[in-house]
Amino acid sequence: MRSGESVAGAAAPSAPAYEFIVSSTDGPVGLVRLDRPKALNALATPVIAELVDAVERHQADPAVRAIVITGGPKVFAAGADLKEFSTASAVDMLSSDRIGYWDRLKNVWKPLIAAVSGFALGGGCELAMSCDIIIASETARFGQPEINVGLIPGAGGTARLTRIVGKFVAMDLVLTGRQITAEEALKLGLVSRIVPAELIVESAVALGKELAQKPPISLRFAKEAVQRSFEGRVDDGIAFERKLFYMLFATEDAHEGMRAFIEKRRPTYAGQ
Ligand code: DAK
């Protein structure tokens, strides 16, 4: 961004000039909007780096009491950037500091609200699941389609989704890569509210303002307690998932899958 731009209020104080996100505040609510529409908000490393920076700035701002992460009307985020990943080796993945950005989101103690319209796929769904509350618009579509490009979820998806929706639904979603609607996501407990598409940001900000009225220390402790009970059990899963995700970059199938996506053709998997 275009740091002077704002979505629903003033630009965050001394916000740097972001390229892929827009950060602003609306009263006590920090708002971070992914803004890379040409690549469907694919979470390339600089994108997630900017997002985490903006979230941390809101966390450091005493006037901000809740933070909303959103995307555009057509897409929340279509996952990690497959163009960036397509040439990476297993060693590149293992030695890169990409995952560090994702891990930093875990240290955010202010409530994080994901406001999802359109596709929240792969890392996009994982980003939403890294938040504390997910609000969906009627157009939201969630999924972990990594299997279709020779990968598996790699930013906590297998572990968190399994805890949220249970083993059998998680297996169905992770093994088929199919998308689910906002209605299904509501039934499965992945989202807690569905709102009309045109009200998604407004609704999330209104929820943020409602939370801003609560006693901040209780809010923080409540979040930490739920998080401890949830994340404590998923940490082992996430560590295991991460190793397997990196190992897949040593397979021909993963590179074939990502290349095929970029070249807009059907992949051929040889099991190599
Ligand atoms: N990466 C890069 N470019 C993408 C993209 C992606 N994930 N998704 C879409 N694009 C690009 C397309 O290549 C296309 O670019 P151009 O051809 O115009 O240059 C443009 O966005 C529009 O996309 P489509 O033409 O495909 O648009 P459609 O409306 O037809 O389809 C779609 C929308 C969302 C269904 C489709 O684009 C799609 O299936 N996208 C890929 C979804 C996907 O497979 N996501 C999972 C990616 S793997 C980790 C961190 C994160 C992760 C793992 C580890 N660590 C740090 C360890 C996460 C991994 C993933 O998310």
Residues whose N, C-alpha, C, O or C-beta is under 5 A from the ligand:
A	BS01	DAK	K38 A39 L40 A42 A78 G79 A80 D81 L82 K83 R98 I99 F119 L121 G122 G123 G124 P145 E146 G154 A155
